[in-house]
Amino acid sequence: MAERKYQYDVLYLGSGHGAFNGAMPLAQAGFKLGMIEVDKIGGTCPNRGCNAKISLDMPVKVKDAVDQMQGAGLTGTTKLDWKANYEHEKKVIGALPKAIGAGLESLGIELIHGKGTLVDEHTIAVNGQNYTADKLVIATGAHYHQLDIPGQEYLHNGTDFLDLADQPNRMTIIGGGYIALEFATIAATAGTEVTLMLHHEHALKQFYQPFVEELLADLEAKGVHIMKNVTPSAVTKQADGYQVETNQGNVASDWILDATGRLPNVEGIGLDEVGVEYDAHKGIAVNDHLQTSVPSIYATGDVLDKEVGRLTPTAIYEGMYLTKLFTGATTEPINYPAVPSAVFTSPRIAQVGVTPDQAQAHPDQYDIKEADLSQDWFRLAMRANQGKTLSVFDKQGYLVGMAEVSSEADNAIGSVLPFIEYHIDPEKMNNFITLFPTIESETKHHL
Ligand SMILES: Cc1cc2nc3c(=O)[nH]c(=O)nc-3n(C[C@H](O)[C@H](O)[C@H](O)COP(=O)(O)OP(=O)(O)OC[C@H]3O[C@@H](n4cnc5c(N)ncnc54)[C@H](O)[C@@H]3O)c2cc1C
């Protein structure tokens, strides 16, 4: 047997979804793999992202449902217990890094703990030791952007929010992205007095704005104070908390979340030294085979400069694509399916495919069908008194996109993905018999 030129066939830098989902089948295919991780195995999503936040959101969703059913089968409201919710979240996610690590090691994947830095096109150094591989995959993810203002040391990031054991009375959230709005929803539902500072007139710019306005109105109804066109200039410590100074006046607070965005982890990992092209804000440049400017180095996940969303499912898809590429199962360029996205607020917003904005801009190509869900009998049974769906069809009548605002928007959008991705003939859509009565059946009914 020929002697191995490198220690590994593939060496991953990072152990998040962009790495571990693809690494598992690659190891099963007989590849020798290493994976370098400086923090918790599993990366952002299991440890300080999706899993943690959806765990915190569970009682929010249940409380909303209970509140809605008052006088319609339920009496007695519920109260969100911040500390118990925090403890439950920690229980849910606490075992994940160990479980994921054990799963990787059981397949023979060697886990290397420490910060990795590229040395050359086949080598990564960790703690002064070099590890070599035929191919390297950079999957270093992203980190929180931090406002560069006086008093920035008093600001907290999204990971701190997920680690916040004690409920603040007053919280200021700076930012208008999905993390800002989701965390505002959780805090406000628990009874914290929340001020949300939007840098512009609008929030969630990638979502259909009339839906976002409904969401903001709902947050205001929950007591959130929303400020628009705000530029924070400093944070100062006060006798009873902190003060955020802005162009619109000062806001007193006990705890301040800086949710001004996330940036790809491209600094300090040797990209310049090895000649991997990247943009500090957009991420690592790759070709349509996820290959960087250095042929033996590939990249996946949040660190990529990509058009599709920086989401767990896109990171997984990219990792799985590389597995197919490395095993020879494909030589084709990566071809993303329709990528759904959601904001887990209450109500939720979700969308997939051609957006209402794109459809409205091209009436020669698309038709839009609107459904007012507040009058839908199933939603009336749930007493979900708000909700709208916009379904986008091409001129041949095929469903090509959908956007929804409602308490079940995530499930509704999830239920139409096969129709859009597989370009199901409008006639054939009728061949899908859904369970009845469900969100799925009601969503299909409105198409
Ligand atoms: C609060 C929050 C909520 C989110 N909610 C959702 C959601 O609801 N749905 C969804 O789809 N997505 C969500 N996301 C996004 C999702 O978490 C990311 O898209 C996904 O985790 C990206 O995976 P990744 O493997 O690219 O990066 P990561 O999971 O970030 O993994 C990168 C890993 O690389 C490690 N690393 C970095 N540099 C080095 C180095 N030099 N040496 C060694 N290790 C290194 C890091 O420690 C990290 O563990 C959320 C993110 C956040 C922050």
The ligand as a Gaussian input file, in Angstrom:
#p B3LYP/6-31G(d) Opt

LIG

0 1
 C      -27.911000      33.427000      18.199000
 C      -27.926000      32.683000      16.893000
 C      -29.079000      32.089000      16.475000
 C      -29.111000      31.401000      15.262000
 N      -30.284000      30.832000      14.872000
 C      -30.333000      30.129000      13.716000
 C      -31.528000      29.482000      13.303000
 O      -32.557000      29.568000      13.968000
 N      -31.513000      28.759000      12.168000
 C      -30.395000      28.640000      11.398000
 O      -30.426000      27.969000      10.381000
 N      -29.232000      29.269000      11.750000
 C      -29.179000      30.002000      12.892000
 N      -28.006000      30.602000      13.265000
 C      -26.845000      30.519000      12.359000
 C      -26.106000      29.186000      12.526000
 O      -25.764000      29.005000      13.880000
 C      -24.848000      29.210000      11.655000
 O      -25.222000      29.467000      10.322000
 C      -24.102000      27.870000      11.694000
 O      -23.778000      27.521000      13.014000
 C      -22.831000      27.967000      10.839000
 O      -22.040000      26.810000      10.982000
 P      -20.478000      26.874000      10.662000
 O      -19.983000      25.473000      10.785000
 O      -20.244000      27.599000       9.415000
 O      -19.850000      27.795000      11.796000
 P      -19.810000      27.585000      13.360000
 O      -20.906000      26.731000      13.850000
 O      -19.673000      28.946000      13.933000
 O      -18.478000      26.749000      13.606000
 C      -17.218000      27.305000      13.440000
 C      -16.310000      26.709000      14.485000
 O      -14.964000      27.016000      14.154000
 C      -14.266000      27.276000      15.346000
 N      -13.074000      28.055000      14.997000
 C      -13.026000      29.299000      14.467000
 N      -11.753000      29.662000      14.239000
 C      -10.987000      28.615000      14.607000
 C       -9.600000      28.379000      14.601000
 N       -8.718000      29.275000      14.130000
 N       -9.141000      27.196000      15.087000
 C      -10.007000      26.264000      15.561000
 N      -11.334000      26.431000      15.573000
 C      -11.819000      27.589000      15.100000
 C      -15.252000      28.020000      16.205000
 O      -14.899000      27.918000      17.562000
 C      -16.548000      27.296000      15.877000
 O      -16.795000      26.255000      16.786000
 C      -27.940000      31.296000      14.479000
 C      -26.750000      31.896000      14.910000
 C      -26.736000      32.588000      16.100000
 C      -25.446000      33.229000      16.555000

